[in-house]
Amino acid sequence: MRYRYLGKTGLRVSELCLGAMTFGREADETTSHALLDRFTEAGGTFVDTADIYSAGASEEILGRWL
């Protein structure tokens, strides 16, 4: 995995970002957790989520995984 700094924050994140828009809708919680596991095992550190994704379920699933 390649990394870069996120703007001027000093945070080093993976160049690939995992989109969590389908968590809680197309991908159930078990599948979502498996995707997150594989992503982080590959070195991923950058996940995109928002309270509008799956009516907030995406953030809830991500929070339980964390």
QUILIN-V247297 format. One record per pair of residues at least 24 apart in sequence whose C-alpha atoms are under 6 Angstrom apart, sorted by the first residue. I is the first residue (numbers start at 1). J is the second residue. Records with the same first field share a line. If there is no record, write none. Layout:
I=J + J
//
This chain:
1=43
13=45 + 46
14=44 + 45 + 46
17=46 + 47
18=47
19=47 + 48
20=48 + 49
21=53
23=58
24=54 + 57 + 58
25=54
//
